[in-house]
């Protein structure tokens, strides 16, 4: 290595985040930042990519990257196999955290809250707009389970293709959406000399309390 890990650093100088730029509730600011990310971030960055952190029944944390697929006044929606590892973790402990990072904008958003399943109608509506290959894959893949090799997965897909050769695949009963109901949202804007801006929103009853945190 020509550069040690200790020497790898980047100074953030693009923007700042002051209280007079931020509304009193966080979803409006998230929508504004997300719109900026859609306009600014370039492939391979996906603006709706986020890290989902869950905790299992033994208290061990788990993280993975997936895609945000819905946002409304209730919260942040994503989809998965309910029988997957993350599904089992959310069943055991229905709280989670999300992190969005938009490197070009030098921005990060952290979200924490309770997670609940969306309605079957919401899951079905999203499932039907997925590409056919993704719908077949939701039926074919025993997500998070041990398989012998790639050939086993391809065999399961071939069986699924034959099953649905004459009909459109419906939404599987083991697949659907989750909605994270935010209780805390923190907006981080990189600043020079690691003196970053951090505005933290915490739900207090039905109102949001906004505070500035030290970097």
N, CA and C atoms as a LAMMPS dump frame, in Angstrom:
ITEM: TIMESTEP
0
ITEM: NUMBER OF ATOMS
645
ITEM: BOX BOUNDS ff ff ff
-5.0000000000000000e+02 5.0000000000000000e+02
-5.0000000000000000e+02 5.0000000000000000e+02
-5.0000000000000000e+02 5.0000000000000000e+02
ITEM: ATOMS id mol type element x y z
1 1 1 N 0.845 -1.198 0
2 1 2 C 0 0 0
3 1 3 C 0.879 1.247 0
4 2 1 N 0.586 2.172 -0.904
5 2 2 C 1.344 3.412 -0.972
6 2 3 C 0.845 4.429 0.027
7 3 1 N -0.329 4.181 0.614
8 3 2 C -0.914 5.113 1.581
9 3 3 C -1.476 4.302 2.74
10 4 1 N -1.139 4.674 3.948
11 4 2 C -1.65 3.947 5.104
12 4 3 C -3.081 4.385 5.401
13 5 1 N -3.8 3.525 6.094
14 5 2 C -5.169 3.87 6.454
15 5 3 C -5.22 5.138 7.285
16 6 1 N -4.248 5.326 8.146
17 6 2 C -4.237 6.519 9
18 6 3 C -4.106 7.801 8.19
19 7 1 N -3.491 7.696 7.003
20 7 2 C -3.303 8.889 6.169
21 7 3 C -4.446 9.147 5.208
22 8 1 N -5.394 8.243 5.116
23 8 2 C -6.505 8.416 4.179
24 8 3 C -7.551 9.339 4.794
25 9 1 N -7.71 10.498 4.208
26 9 2 C -8.696 11.46 4.72
27 9 3 C -9.113 12.409 3.612
28 10 1 N -10.275 12.982 3.785
29 10 2 C -10.799 13.969 2.841
30 10 3 C -11.38 15.114 3.642
31 11 1 N -11.079 16.345 3.25
32 11 2 C -11.649 17.499 3.94
33 11 3 C -12.947 17.89 3.247
34 12 1 N -13.957 18.206 4.032
35 12 2 C -15.279 18.523 3.502
36 12 3 C -15.484 20.041 3.505
37 13 1 N -15.705 20.593 2.337
38 13 2 C -15.792 22.05 2.219
39 13 3 C -16.96 22.512 1.351
40 14 1 N -17.834 21.588 0.935
41 14 2 C -18.842 21.927 -0.063
42 14 3 C -19.938 22.839 0.48
43 15 1 N -20.413 22.568 1.705
44 15 2 C -21.619 23.259 2.17
45 15 3 C -21.644 23.277 3.687
46 16 1 N -22.682 23.919 4.242
47 16 2 C -22.927 23.917 5.679
48 16 3 C -24.405 23.688 5.932
49 17 1 N -24.757 23.514 7.197
50 17 2 C -26.153 23.319 7.571
51 17 3 C -26.425 24.124 8.822
52 18 1 N -27.193 25.198 8.67
53 18 2 C -27.544 26.048 9.808
54 18 3 C -29.023 25.887 10.136
55 19 1 N -29.377 26.306 11.326
56 19 2 C -30.762 26.168 11.759
57 19 3 C -31.727 26.944 10.87
58 20 1 N -31.312 28.081 10.332
59 20 2 C -32.24 28.846 9.493
60 20 3 C -32.436 28.209 8.117
61 21 1 N -31.629 27.184 7.789
62 21 2 C -31.829 26.422 6.553
63 21 3 C -32.718 25.203 6.771
64 22 1 N -33.001 24.884 8.013
65 22 2 C -33.667 23.622 8.337
66 22 3 C -35.073 23.885 8.864
67 23 1 N -36.081 23.189 8.338
68 23 2 C -37.445 23.331 8.858
69 23 3 C -37.555 22.722 10.248
70 24 1 N -38.69 22.947 10.884
71 24 2 C -38.888 22.447 12.238
72 24 3 C -39.242 20.964 12.279
73 25 1 N -39.599 20.386 11.136
74 25 2 C -39.84 18.937 11.088
75 25 3 C -38.919 18.327 10.033
76 26 1 N -38.456 17.089 10.249
77 26 2 C -37.348 16.564 9.446
78 26 3 C -37.705 16.005 8.074
79 27 1 N -38.928 15.564 7.848
80 27 2 C -39.222 14.912 6.572
81 27 3 C -39.1 15.881 5.393
82 28 1 N -39.453 17.146 5.626
83 28 2 C -39.304 18.14 4.556
84 28 3 C -37.83 18.314 4.2
85 29 1 N -36.964 18.336 5.207
86 29 2 C -35.536 18.473 4.941
87 29 3 C -35.008 17.22 4.257
88 30 1 N -35.47 16.038 4.661
89 30 2 C -35.024 14.813 3.992
90 30 3 C -35.417 14.838 2.521
91 31 1 N -36.654 15.223 2.235
92 31 2 C -37.089 15.263 0.833
93 31 3 C -36.222 16.223 0.017
94 32 1 N -35.868 17.365 0.614
95 32 2 C -35.033 18.335 -0.081
96 32 3 C -33.638 17.761 -0.33
97 33 1 N -33.055 17.144 0.679
98 33 2 C -31.729 16.556 0.511
99 33 3 C -31.773 15.401 -0.472
100 34 1 N -32.828 14.592 -0.426
101 34 2 C -32.929 13.464 -1.353
102 34 3 C -33.032 13.965 -2.792
103 35 1 N -33.811 15.024 -3.02
104 35 2 C -33.912 15.606 -4.358
105 35 3 C -32.556 16.103 -4.839
106 36 1 N -31.788 16.698 -3.935
107 36 2 C -30.435 17.139 -4.289
108 36 3 C -29.57 15.94 -4.68
109 37 1 N -29.71 14.841 -3.928
110 37 2 C -28.904 13.648 -4.214
111 37 3 C -29.267 13.056 -5.568
112 38 1 N -30.542 13.028 -5.897
113 38 2 C -30.976 12.501 -7.196
114 38 3 C -30.368 13.322 -8.333
115 39 1 N -30.294 14.638 -8.156
116 39 2 C -29.753 15.508 -9.197
117 39 3 C -28.228 15.464 -9.27
118 40 1 N -27.581 15.179 -8.142
119 40 2 C -26.137 15.385 -8.047
120 40 3 C -25.32 14.108 -8.103
121 41 1 N -25.747 13.078 -7.373
122 41 2 C -24.952 11.859 -7.297
123 41 3 C -24.956 11.134 -8.642
124 42 1 N -23.823 10.594 -9.012
125 42 2 C -23.654 9.911 -10.287
126 42 3 C -23.396 8.425 -10.053
127 43 1 N -23.774 7.567 -11.033
128 43 2 C -23.479 6.142 -10.896
129 43 3 C -21.984 5.938 -10.633
130 44 1 N -21.609 4.937 -9.803
131 44 2 C -22.463 3.847 -9.311
132 44 3 C -23.262 4.161 -8.052
133 45 1 N -23.205 5.398 -7.552
134 45 2 C -23.978 5.735 -6.355
135 45 3 C -25.465 5.723 -6.69
136 46 1 N -26.265 5.043 -5.881
137 46 2 C -27.719 5.06 -6.005
138 46 3 C -28.275 5.935 -4.887
139 47 1 N -28.936 7.039 -5.205
140 47 2 C -29.385 7.954 -4.152
141 47 3 C -30.279 7.308 -3.099
142 48 1 N -31.046 6.288 -3.493
143 48 2 C -31.953 5.647 -2.534
144 48 3 C -31.335 4.449 -1.831
145 49 1 N -30.024 4.214 -2.029
146 49 2 C -29.342 3.148 -1.296
147 49 3 C -29.147 3.566 0.154
148 50 1 N -29.386 2.634 1.047
149 50 2 C -29.279 2.93 2.476
150 50 3 C -28.783 1.691 3.212
151 51 1 N -28.126 1.917 4.332
152 51 2 C -27.735 0.828 5.215
153 51 3 C -28.848 0.615 6.231
154 52 1 N -29.291 -0.631 6.342
155 52 2 C -30.291 -1.003 7.345
156 52 3 C -29.596 -1.78 8.445
157 53 1 N -29.715 -1.316 9.678
158 53 2 C -29.163 -2.005 10.84
159 53 3 C -30.297 -2.587 11.671
160 54 1 N -30.164 -3.883 12.003
161 54 2 C -31.135 -4.569 12.838
162 54 3 C -30.389 -5.274 13.968
163 55 1 N -31.151 -5.748 14.956
164 55 2 C -30.568 -6.471 16.086
165 55 3 C -31.335 -7.768 16.254
166 56 1 N -30.599 -8.89 16.415
167 56 2 C -31.269 -10.175 16.533
168 56 3 C -31.69 -10.465 17.973
169 57 1 N -32.267 -11.638 18.187
170 57 2 C -32.805 -11.987 19.499
171 57 3 C -31.715 -12.096 20.556
172 58 1 N -30.457 -12.305 20.141
173 58 2 C -29.343 -12.385 21.088
174 58 3 C -28.677 -11.035 21.318
175 59 1 N -29.222 -9.983 20.708
176 59 2 C -28.658 -8.648 20.888
177 59 3 C -27.491 -8.331 19.977
178 60 1 N -27.254 -9.156 18.966
179 60 2 C -26.159 -8.904 18.031
180 60 3 C -26.639 -8.06 16.85
181 61 1 N -25.887 -6.999 16.504
182 61 2 C -26.3 -6.132 15.396
183 61 3 C -25.919 -6.719 14.039
184 62 1 N -26.688 -6.346 13.021
185 62 2 C -26.446 -6.776 11.645
186 62 3 C -26.716 -5.593 10.718
187 63 1 N -25.89 -5.43 9.671
188 63 2 C -26.065 -4.336 8.708
189 63 3 C -26.015 -4.884 7.299
190 64 1 N -26.752 -4.224 6.407
191 64 2 C -26.692 -4.514 4.984
192 64 3 C -27.221 -3.302 4.218
193 65 1 N -26.889 -3.224 2.936
194 65 2 C -27.356 -2.117 2.089
195 65 3 C -28.548 -2.593 1.278
196 66 1 N -29.6 -1.807 1.242
197 66 2 C -30.752 -2.068 0.387
198 66 3 C -31.333 -0.747 -0.08
199 67 1 N -32.472 -0.779 -0.761
200 67 2 C -32.992 0.42 -1.416
201 67 3 C -34.281 0.897 -0.769
202 68 1 N -34.361 2.205 -0.557
203 68 2 C -35.607 2.833 -0.123
204 68 3 C -36.59 2.799 -1.281
205 69 1 N -37.824 2.347 -1.028
206 69 2 C -38.816 2.247 -2.091
207 69 3 C -40.09 3.033 -1.815
208 70 1 N -40.147 3.732 -0.701
209 70 2 C -41.317 4.551 -0.425
210 70 3 C -41.042 5.512 0.725
211 71 1 N -41.633 6.689 0.65
212 71 2 C -41.522 7.693 1.707
213 71 3 C -42.817 8.476 1.768
214 72 1 N -43.428 8.491 2.937
215 72 2 C -44.615 9.315 3.149
216 72 3 C -44.586 9.832 4.583
217 73 1 N -45.673 10.446 5.032
218 73 2 C -45.699 11.035 6.368
219 73 3 C -45.592 9.987 7.469
220 74 1 N -45.888 8.723 7.129
221 74 2 C -45.744 7.666 8.126
222 74 3 C -44.3 7.24 8.307
223 75 1 N -43.544 7.178 7.216
224 75 2 C -42.166 6.76 7.36
225 75 3 C -41.526 6.272 6.084
226 76 1 N -40.489 5.427 6.235
227 76 2 C -39.597 4.996 5.167
228 76 3 C -39.868 3.518 4.869
229 77 1 N -40.138 3.191 3.604
230 77 2 C -40.57 1.847 3.243
231 77 3 C -39.517 1.117 2.411
232 78 1 N -39.29 -0.149 2.759
233 78 2 C -38.43 -1.032 1.984
234 78 3 C -39.088 -2.411 1.946
235 79 1 N -38.584 -3.28 1.066
236 79 2 C -39.207 -4.589 0.848
237 79 3 C -38.176 -5.696 0.986
238 80 1 N -38.662 -6.872 1.42
239 80 2 C -37.761 -7.999 1.612
240 80 3 C -38.551 -9.286 1.77
241 81 1 N -37.827 -10.383 1.869
242 81 2 C -38.387 -11.68 2.214
243 81 3 C -38.605 -11.702 3.728
244 82 1 N -39.823 -11.946 4.169
245 82 2 C -40.118 -11.953 5.603
246 82 3 C -39.414 -13.09 6.334
247 83 1 N -38.994 -14.132 5.592
248 83 2 C -38.321 -15.272 6.208
249 83 3 C -36.794 -15.148 6.145
250 84 1 N -36.304 -14.014 5.653
251 84 2 C -34.867 -13.791 5.581
252 84 3 C -34.297 -13.514 6.965
253 85 1 N -32.969 -13.402 7.047
254 85 2 C -32.338 -13.077 8.324
255 85 3 C -32.849 -11.752 8.86
256 86 1 N -32.946 -10.742 7.995
257 86 2 C -33.435 -9.452 8.48
258 86 3 C -34.885 -9.542 8.926
259 87 1 N -35.685 -10.371 8.218
260 87 2 C -37.069 -10.56 8.625
261 87 3 C -37.177 -11.195 10.004
262 88 1 N -36.344 -12.199 10.266
263 88 2 C -36.341 -12.835 11.582
264 88 3 C -35.884 -11.862 12.658
265 89 1 N -34.896 -11.028 12.333
266 89 2 C -34.408 -10.047 13.302
267 89 3 C -35.477 -9.005 13.617
268 90 1 N -36.177 -8.532 12.597
269 90 2 C -37.229 -7.542 12.831
270 90 3 C -38.418 -8.152 13.57
271 91 1 N -38.65 -9.442 13.379
272 91 2 C -39.699 -10.114 14.134
273 91 3 C -39.327 -10.179 15.617
274 92 1 N -38.054 -10.438 15.905
275 92 2 C -37.597 -10.542 17.287
276 92 3 C -37.441 -9.182 17.943
277 93 1 N -37.022 -8.185 17.171
278 93 2 C -36.758 -6.849 17.719
279 93 3 C -37.188 -5.821 16.672
280 94 1 N -38.411 -5.285 16.775
281 94 2 C -38.963 -4.443 15.701
282 94 3 C -38.48 -2.993 15.727
283 95 1 N -37.189 -2.809 15.994
284 95 2 C -36.582 -1.487 15.911
285 95 3 C -35.383 -1.577 14.982
286 96 1 N -35.114 -0.499 14.239
287 96 2 C -34.021 -0.536 13.271
288 96 3 C -33.496 0.878 13.05
289 97 1 N -32.394 0.946 12.316
290 97 2 C -31.791 2.223 11.948
291 97 3 C -31.426 2.199 10.473
292 98 1 N -31.552 3.344 9.826
293 98 2 C -31.178 3.523 8.427
294 98 3 C -30.092 4.584 8.336
295 99 1 N -29.183 4.429 7.385
296 99 2 C -28.188 5.463 7.105
297 99 3 C -28.1 5.682 5.603
298 100 1 N -28.24 6.929 5.186
299 100 2 C -28.006 7.344 3.803
300 100 3 C -26.7 8.131 3.775
301 101 1 N -25.859 7.878 2.749
302 101 2 C -24.625 8.647 2.579
303 101 3 C -24.517 9.072 1.128
304 102 1 N -24.416 10.377 0.919
305 102 2 C -24.299 10.951 -0.418
306 102 3 C -22.95 11.652 -0.513
307 103 1 N -21.919 10.947 -1.023
308 103 2 C -20.554 11.462 -0.94
309 103 3 C -20.31 12.744 -1.716
310 104 1 N -20.939 12.894 -2.891
311 104 2 C -20.706 14.126 -3.649
312 104 3 C -21.179 15.34 -2.875
313 105 1 N -22.318 15.222 -2.22
314 105 2 C -22.869 16.321 -1.435
315 105 3 C -22.256 16.424 -0.048
316 106 1 N -21.449 15.419 0.327
317 106 2 C -20.83 15.376 1.659
318 106 3 C -21.897 15.398 2.751
319 107 1 N -22.931 14.568 2.546
320 107 2 C -24.063 14.541 3.468
321 107 3 C -24.378 13.113 3.909
322 108 1 N -24.871 13.014 5.122
323 108 2 C -25.328 11.741 5.676
324 108 3 C -26.604 11.994 6.477
325 109 1 N -27.521 11.023 6.417
326 109 2 C -28.739 11.083 7.228
327 109 3 C -28.873 9.765 7.976
328 110 1 N -29.096 9.862 9.286
329 110 2 C -29.317 8.681 10.13
330 110 3 C -30.748 8.728 10.665
331 111 1 N -31.434 7.569 10.595
332 111 2 C -32.848 7.501 10.975
333 111 3 C -33.034 6.302 11.9
334 112 1 N -33.765 6.479 12.987
335 112 2 C -34.018 5.393 13.928
336 112 3 C -35.504 5.348 14.256
337 113 1 N -36.028 4.14 14.481
338 113 2 C -37.427 4.039 14.86
339 113 3 C -37.939 2.617 14.855
340 114 1 N -39.217 2.497 15.133
341 114 2 C -39.895 1.21 15.13
342 114 3 C -40.226 0.812 13.696
343 115 1 N -40.219 -0.497 13.44
344 115 2 C -40.522 -1.021 12.111
345 115 3 C -41.784 -1.875 12.177
346 116 1 N -42.669 -1.693 11.194
347 116 2 C -43.869 -2.506 11.086
348 116 3 C -44.033 -2.945 9.643
349 117 1 N -44.774 -4.031 9.43
350 117 2 C -45.062 -4.467 8.066
351 117 3 C -46.097 -3.535 7.439
352 118 1 N -45.972 -3.299 6.139
353 118 2 C -47.001 -2.555 5.419
354 118 3 C -48.168 -3.504 5.148
355 119 1 N -49.261 -2.987 4.633
356 119 2 C -50.42 -3.823 4.355
357 119 3 C -50.147 -4.758 3.184
358 120 1 N -50.832 -5.893 3.106
359 120 2 C -50.67 -6.772 1.938
360 120 3 C -50.96 -6.062 0.621
361 121 1 N -51.909 -5.129 0.624
362 121 2 C -52.227 -4.386 -0.598
363 121 3 C -51.036 -3.539 -1.045
364 122 1 N -50.335 -2.91 -0.093
365 122 2 C -49.16 -2.111 -0.442
366 122 3 C -48.048 -3.004 -0.988
367 123 1 N -47.853 -4.161 -0.354
368 123 2 C -46.823 -5.085 -0.837
369 123 3 C -47.144 -5.557 -2.242
370 124 1 N -48.4 -5.907 -2.482
371 124 2 C -48.783 -6.404 -3.797
372 124 3 C -48.635 -5.323 -4.862
373 125 1 N -49.011 -4.085 -4.523
374 125 2 C -48.915 -2.997 -5.502
375 125 3 C -47.469 -2.783 -5.934
376 126 1 N -46.532 -2.828 -4.992
377 126 2 C -45.127 -2.662 -5.378
378 126 3 C -44.609 -3.892 -6.12
379 127 1 N -45.002 -5.076 -5.658
380 127 2 C -44.52 -6.302 -6.298
381 127 3 C -44.876 -6.32 -7.784
382 128 1 N -46.056 -5.849 -8.124
383 128 2 C -46.516 -5.921 -9.51
384 128 3 C -45.765 -4.974 -10.445
385 129 1 N -45.082 -3.966 -9.91
386 129 2 C -44.319 -3.062 -10.774
387 129 3 C -42.847 -3.455 -10.848
388 130 1 N -42.45 -4.509 -10.15
389 130 2 C -41.072 -4.984 -10.244
390 130 3 C -40.852 -5.682 -11.589
391 131 1 N -39.616 -5.699 -12.084
392 131 2 C -39.331 -6.466 -13.304
393 131 3 C -39.684 -7.935 -13.095
394 132 1 N -40.021 -8.619 -14.169
395 132 2 C -40.413 -10.015 -14.078
396 132 3 C -39.339 -10.867 -13.405
397 133 1 N -38.091 -10.631 -13.756
398 133 2 C -37.013 -11.41 -13.152
399 133 3 C -36.961 -11.261 -11.64
400 134 1 N -37.221 -10.056 -11.153
401 134 2 C -37.22 -9.83 -9.707
402 134 3 C -38.4 -10.523 -9.038
403 135 1 N -39.555 -10.528 -9.721
404 135 2 C -40.718 -11.217 -9.154
405 135 3 C -40.479 -12.725 -9.091
406 136 1 N -39.885 -13.275 -10.135
407 136 2 C -39.58 -14.703 -10.119
408 136 3 C -38.533 -15.017 -9.047
409 137 1 N -37.563 -14.134 -8.912
410 137 2 C -36.529 -14.348 -7.912
411 137 3 C -37.061 -14.352 -6.495
412 138 1 N -38.112 -13.557 -6.243
413 138 2 C -38.703 -13.534 -4.908
414 138 3 C -39.311 -14.877 -4.542
415 139 1 N -39.821 -15.597 -5.539
416 139 2 C -40.352 -16.938 -5.326
417 139 3 C -39.23 -17.973 -5.257
418 140 1 N -38.198 -17.811 -6.084
419 140 2 C -37.189 -18.856 -6.231
420 140 3 C -36.179 -18.896 -5.097
421 141 1 N -35.791 -17.736 -4.569
422 141 2 C -34.672 -17.691 -3.628
423 141 3 C -35.111 -17.905 -2.178
424 142 1 N -34.556 -18.913 -1.499
425 142 2 C -34.79 -19.075 -0.062
426 142 3 C -33.843 -18.142 0.694
427 143 1 N -34.127 -16.869 0.675
428 143 2 C -33.18 -15.837 1.094
429 143 3 C -32.582 -16.104 2.468
430 144 1 N -31.268 -15.954 2.555
431 144 2 C -30.458 -16.123 3.771
432 144 3 C -30.235 -17.576 4.167
433 145 1 N -30.83 -18.523 3.438
434 145 2 C -30.624 -19.934 3.753
435 145 3 C -29.378 -20.463 3.031
436 146 1 N -28.721 -21.446 3.615
437 146 2 C -27.546 -22.049 2.999
438 146 3 C -27.963 -22.863 1.778
439 147 1 N -27.269 -22.657 0.656
440 147 2 C -27.493 -23.473 -0.546
441 147 3 C -26.16 -24.096 -0.959
442 148 1 N -26.242 -25.169 -1.73
443 148 2 C -25.036 -25.93 -2.067
444 148 3 C -24.116 -25.149 -2.989
445 149 1 N -24.675 -24.557 -4.058
446 149 2 C -23.867 -23.812 -5.006
447 149 3 C -24.789 -22.97 -5.889
448 150 1 N -24.208 -22.25 -6.83
449 150 2 C -24.982 -21.397 -7.73
450 150 3 C -25.961 -22.226 -8.567
451 151 1 N -25.551 -23.452 -8.902
452 151 2 C -26.413 -24.31 -9.694
453 151 3 C -27.731 -24.609 -8.997
454 152 1 N -27.706 -24.744 -7.674
455 152 2 C -28.95 -24.994 -6.944
456 152 3 C -29.902 -23.811 -7.098
457 153 1 N -29.37 -22.596 -6.996
458 153 2 C -30.209 -21.407 -7.143
459 153 3 C -30.78 -21.321 -8.555
460 154 1 N -29.953 -21.594 -9.552
461 154 2 C -30.434 -21.546 -10.929
462 154 3 C -31.49 -22.615 -11.185
463 155 1 N -31.347 -23.761 -10.521
464 155 2 C -32.366 -24.795 -10.638
465 155 3 C -33.686 -24.369 -10.038
466 156 1 N -33.63 -23.71 -8.888
467 156 2 C -34.848 -23.206 -8.258
468 156 3 C -35.527 -22.161 -9.141
469 157 1 N -34.719 -21.313 -9.79
470 157 2 C -35.285 -20.316 -10.696
471 157 3 C -35.947 -20.995 -11.891
472 158 1 N -35.321 -22.034 -12.435
473 158 2 C -35.905 -22.74 -13.572
474 158 3 C -37.241 -23.368 -13.19
475 159 1 N -37.33 -23.939 -12.002
476 159 2 C -38.594 -24.502 -11.531
477 159 3 C -39.659 -23.415 -11.429
478 160 1 N -39.266 -22.252 -10.926
479 160 2 C -40.212 -21.149 -10.768
480 160 3 C -40.686 -20.638 -12.124
481 161 1 N -39.77 -20.549 -13.085
482 161 2 C -40.152 -20.107 -14.43
483 161 3 C -41.164 -21.067 -15.05
484 162 1 N -40.981 -22.353 -14.83
485 162 2 C -41.947 -23.32 -15.36
486 162 3 C -43.294 -23.178 -14.641
487 163 1 N -43.257 -22.944 -13.355
488 163 2 C -44.492 -22.805 -12.573
489 163 3 C -45.331 -21.641 -13.07
490 164 1 N -44.66 -20.547 -13.423
491 164 2 C -45.39 -19.34 -13.828
492 164 3 C -45.299 -19.103 -15.341
493 165 1 N -45.085 -20.161 -16.088
494 165 2 C -44.945 -20.003 -17.543
495 165 3 C -46.197 -19.429 -18.189
496 166 1 N -47.377 -19.733 -17.636
497 166 2 C -48.637 -19.3 -18.245
498 166 3 C -49.407 -18.295 -17.404
499 167 1 N -48.76 -17.754 -16.403
500 167 2 C -49.448 -16.78 -15.547
501 167 3 C -48.439 -15.831 -14.923
502 168 1 N -48.882 -14.634 -14.592
503 168 2 C -48.015 -13.661 -13.932
504 168 3 C -47.839 -14.057 -12.469
505 169 1 N -46.611 -14.031 -11.959
506 169 2 C -46.411 -14.398 -10.56
507 169 3 C -47.056 -13.387 -9.617
508 170 1 N -47.841 -13.888 -8.674
509 170 2 C -48.425 -13.014 -7.663
510 170 3 C -47.413 -12.777 -6.547
511 171 1 N -47.737 -11.856 -5.664
512 171 2 C -46.839 -11.551 -4.552
513 171 3 C -46.784 -12.741 -3.598
514 172 1 N -45.601 -13.266 -3.282
515 172 2 C -45.519 -14.411 -2.378
516 172 3 C -45.99 -14.035 -0.963
517 173 1 N -46.565 -14.981 -0.236
518 173 2 C -46.993 -14.682 1.132
519 173 3 C -45.834 -14.396 2.075
520 174 1 N -44.621 -14.849 1.686
521 174 2 C -43.452 -14.648 2.544
522 174 3 C -42.658 -13.398 2.15
523 175 1 N -43.212 -12.55 1.323
524 175 2 C -42.481 -11.387 0.811
525 175 3 C -43.35 -10.15 0.956
526 176 1 N -42.74 -9.01 1.314
527 176 2 C -43.526 -7.782 1.412
528 176 3 C -42.727 -6.629 1.981
529 177 1 N -43.449 -5.602 2.37
530 177 2 C -42.813 -4.366 2.776
531 177 3 C -42.756 -4.161 4.267
532 178 1 N -41.788 -3.327 4.635
533 178 2 C -41.652 -2.835 6.003
534 178 3 C -41.65 -1.311 5.958
535 179 1 N -42.167 -0.714 7.003
536 179 2 C -42.105 0.741 7.124
537 179 3 C -41.444 1.106 8.445
538 180 1 N -40.357 1.875 8.366
539 180 2 C -39.735 2.389 9.578
540 180 3 C -40.411 3.695 9.956
541 181 1 N -40.967 3.741 11.161
542 181 2 C -41.645 4.923 11.679
543 181 3 C -40.623 5.75 12.449
544 182 1 N -40.163 6.86 11.898
545 182 2 C -39.014 7.55 12.496
546 182 3 C -39.326 8.178 13.854
547 183 1 N -38.402 7.973 14.767
548 183 2 C -38.444 8.616 16.071
549 183 3 C -37.266 9.568 16.254
550 184 1 N -36.248 9.364 15.423
551 184 2 C -35.066 10.231 15.453
552 184 3 C -34.474 10.295 14.061
553 185 1 N -34.139 11.508 13.599
554 185 2 C -33.488 11.704 12.306
555 185 3 C -32.371 12.728 12.494
556 186 1 N -31.159 12.336 12.128
557 186 2 C -30.027 13.252 12.245
558 186 3 C -29.466 13.577 10.856
559 187 1 N -29.286 14.859 10.597
560 187 2 C -28.72 15.336 9.34
561 187 3 C -27.278 15.787 9.593
562 188 1 N -26.366 15.23 8.802
563 188 2 C -24.932 15.5 8.947
564 188 3 C -24.418 16.126 7.664
565 189 1 N -23.818 17.293 7.803
566 189 2 C -23.184 17.957 6.664
567 189 3 C -21.701 18.073 6.95
568 190 1 N -20.869 17.484 6.081
569 190 2 C -19.433 17.555 6.29
570 190 3 C -18.932 18.987 6.243
571 191 1 N -18.001 19.292 7.135
572 191 2 C -17.379 20.621 7.183
573 191 3 C -15.874 20.468 7.337
574 192 1 N -15.156 21.545 7.098
575 192 2 C -13.698 21.526 7.174
576 192 3 C -13.225 21.211 8.589
577 193 1 N -12.034 20.612 8.659
578 193 2 C -11.368 20.292 9.928
579 193 3 C -12.201 19.4 10.83
580 194 1 N -13.093 18.604 10.233
581 194 2 C -13.949 17.667 10.962
582 194 3 C -14.909 18.367 11.923
583 195 1 N -15.147 19.656 11.746
584 195 2 C -16.122 20.381 12.561
585 195 3 C -17.467 20.36 11.825
586 196 1 N -18.013 19.174 11.692
587 196 2 C -19.204 18.958 10.886
588 196 3 C -20.444 19.561 11.533
589 197 1 N -21.441 19.85 10.691
590 197 2 C -22.753 20.284 11.177
591 197 3 C -23.626 19.053 11.401
592 198 1 N -24.276 18.992 12.569
593 198 2 C -25.182 17.886 12.885
594 198 3 C -26.452 18.465 13.507
595 199 1 N -27.57 18.315 12.809
596 199 2 C -28.869 18.704 13.351
597 199 3 C -29.658 17.44 13.632
598 200 1 N -30.093 17.303 14.871
599 200 2 C -30.737 16.088 15.356
600 200 3 C -32.196 16.38 15.698
601 201 1 N -33.109 15.624 15.068
602 201 2 C -34.542 15.757 15.339
603 201 3 C -35.001 14.536 16.129
604 202 1 N -35.694 14.769 17.243
605 202 2 C -36.228 13.663 18.038
606 202 3 C -37.715 13.895 18.266
607 203 1 N -38.476 12.83 18.06
608 203 2 C -39.92 12.926 18.223
609 203 3 C -40.253 13.003 19.706
610 204 1 N -40.985 14.057 20.076
611 204 2 C -41.383 14.277 21.462
612 204 3 C -42.9 14.382 21.484
613 205 1 N -43.563 13.236 21.726
614 205 2 C -45.006 13.207 21.581
615 205 3 C -45.36 13.253 20.11
616 206 1 N -46.075 14.302 19.699
617 206 2 C -46.409 14.459 18.283
618 206 3 C -45.586 15.553 17.619
619 207 1 N -44.668 16.169 18.353
620 207 2 C -43.841 17.256 17.822
621 207 3 C -42.392 16.816 17.749
622 208 1 N -41.63 17.5 16.89
623 208 2 C -40.22 17.205 16.73
624 208 3 C -39.389 18.239 17.492
625 209 1 N -38.423 17.751 18.257
626 209 2 C -37.46 18.609 18.946
627 209 3 C -36.172 18.635 18.127
628 210 1 N -35.715 19.803 17.73
629 210 2 C -34.505 19.93 16.924
630 210 3 C -33.366 20.459 17.786
631 211 1 N -32.216 19.783 17.718
632 211 2 C -31.055 20.185 18.482
633 211 3 C -29.801 20.071 17.627
634 212 1 N -28.801 20.9 17.951
635 212 2 C -27.505 20.787 17.293
636 212 3 C -26.594 19.926 18.152
637 213 1 N -25.88 18.994 17.505
638 213 2 C -24.941 18.124 18.198
639 213 3 C -23.508 18.5 17.853
640 214 1 N -22.611 18.358 18.797
641 214 2 C -21.188 18.561 18.53
642 214 3 C -20.702 17.468 17.592
643 215 1 N -19.787 17.794 16.689
644 215 2 C -19.317 16.793 15.714
645 215 3 C -18.443 15.721 16.361
